[in-house]
Amino acid sequence: MSPLFFLAPRIHITLGMALAGLFLWLPMFFQVETKAVGLPFSPLGTSRYASPSALAICPDQRHALVALAAANSVAVVDLEAGTVIQEIPVGDQPNGVAVSSDGAVAAVSCKMGGSVFLLGSARGESDHSQWSKRSQIACGHLPADVTFSPKGDRLYIACSGSHEVVVIDTGSPSSPKVTQRWKAWQEPRRLRLSPDGSSLYVGCSRNATVRAFDTANGKETWTRPLEAAFNMSGLALDPKTGELVTCQVFHRHHAMAKSNIEQGWALDNRLGRIFLKEPTSDPWQISLDVRGSAVGDPTAVALEDTGKWLAVAGGGTQEVLVFQRKEVQWSHGDPGDFLDSTLEYPVRKYERIPVGGRPVALAFLSGGKELAVANQLDDSIQLISTADKKLVKTISLARAGKPNEQEQLVREGEALFHNAKKAHHHWFSCHTCHTDGHTSGQPFDTLNDDSYGNPKQTPTLLGVADTAPFTWHGWKHDMEKTVRDSMVNTLFGPEPTTREVKALTAYLQSLRPIPSPNKPAPGTTAAEALTRGRNLFYGKANCVRCHAGEALTTPKNHELPIEPDGSPFDTWNPPSLRGVHDRAPLMHHGLANDLKDLLQNHHKPEKIGGTALDKDELDDLIEFLKSL
């Protein structure tokens, strides 16, 4: 069973939504006044693309370090000259970058490598520092954001896959080591540290929750969820006013019908504000969406240090929004579905600046006169003038050489996947529901089961190419047709071209499952439990009846003792179990909180062709499932 909204039982809900992001982005690149500078530089990796994913401004305010996810490297960019002056190879998919306050050390997290690299700088013969690798430290599963303590003797890493914050002692440059691990459920991605280093604020994406930790003892001091929200992709701190600002998507849990979408009754894109003096009270919020032109998929938020400006990256709508902070009217409660009209009338108090591609990271330069933008699908760093409200410089990170036809097709599909302008009124993209090609952990009520009124849990799309037929009920067999249907009947976008359907399909086929980090060392107690669990999977529990082969699924639909969901279908297609350790909540209805809850209460082996397990056997089976 494939995870596409339409594609698979797990997909069926989201892909449709996700496909909202299918928009050809290239024509947008130069719709604003901009000065393009810099030349393509020689690639260190094999990818023909750079895909900047994060940036950090150096203390001199002239240079920036940029994580290049597709190139497996870090670029050192001269913002004044508009050139790349150095590129340092690191690990697989660099995903976060930070520079110490003295500019002497930098840290780069590598998502697929599960490690962080420390870089050191030294003044060269030119006007620029030269950076070199000092060390590599294994940290945790799918590391994301990183930040240094004020003295640079500690490094904090948000490990989204292992749901924890990892602390590394960097006081000894020759022997940095992991010293602490703090649990931060669910999917920590963003970090902000108080100026004195005493409090660390963690933005958890999947459940849209901010957590605060006392850095002296590692204890969680408070937790503030933004109710009914998900995909918290931005977190900013203003220590002067004592507030945190977040960006996320709000889920109204109504059917994803066209009329609901255009009224803001399906999903809203919002900012949240949390006052540190009363962090557990209801957060203040504003809606970003304008009727007929929403801001699908906000990806980052930034505050500048004088308190004048607030910026939001509209990743799905290929723009950056710049607000005058004093004019923003926050609502202490539900802010409604649309942007407050006082920001538009009688005088507009904010600007939507088109940048093309997909802006994913923002950083104000000191004084707030310019805003730096990492544009992932434009392969560039862009500078916006806050005074002129326009894009004034584009620094190319384009790779030398030309991609082949398949690489180009996949890249076009990636752009479509993240482009909310392919959805009705731009409210969401494919990425909204299938975050990073995986899952947002949300249920959506779409036409993927040919009816409304029976929402389904969003499936992962990692490995979707191996899991036909598609949708939870397995009634769609052709991937390209499923993609087209999703674009038209879930996103309610325009009829896609043949090229667009092929491109999005190619991108989905390129998404591969992420290996589980739960692989115990041979000879350990956990390894022995895993072996016993494997035997139960293929034997007594008989899970293999529905979850077979390398993809751990079957093309056959099954009758199951599951309460009818109200759709026209009475059989189910089994989802692949690859990566099931990181897909909670589970099942089509999302009522199983974890694997133990699933096997004890919702999907008992004895009810679906296997034999009942005792407690120890259940624990062993879970150990095996976690390793898939």
Protein Blocks (a to p, Z undefined) as FASTA:
>chain_A
ZZbfklpmklmmmmmmmmmmmccfklmmmmcccddedjddddfblbfbfkiabdcddfkl
maccdddfknopacdddfknopafbdcdddehiabdcddfkopaccdddfklopacdddd
dddfblbdcdddfbdcdfbehiabddddfkopaccdddfknopaddddfkbmmlgcdfbd
cdddehiabdcddfklpaccdddfklopacdddfknopafbdcddehiahiabdcddfkn
opacddddddehiafbfklmmnopmbccddddddfklmmbccddddfbdghiacehiabd
cddfkomaccdddfknopacdddfklpccdedjebjbdcfklmbcbdcbdcddeehjafb
dcddehhlaccdddfklopaddddfklopafbdcdfbdedjddfklmmmmmmmmmmmmmk
lpghhlacfklmmgghiaghiacddfknopahiacddddfehklmmccehjkopafbfkl
mmmmmmmmmnopacddfklmmmmmmmmmmpccdddfblccehiaklmmmmmmmmmmmmmn
ommmmmgcjkopafbdcdddddcehiabfbdcdddfehklmmccedjkopafblklmmmm
mmgfklnopacddfklmmmmmmmmmmZZ
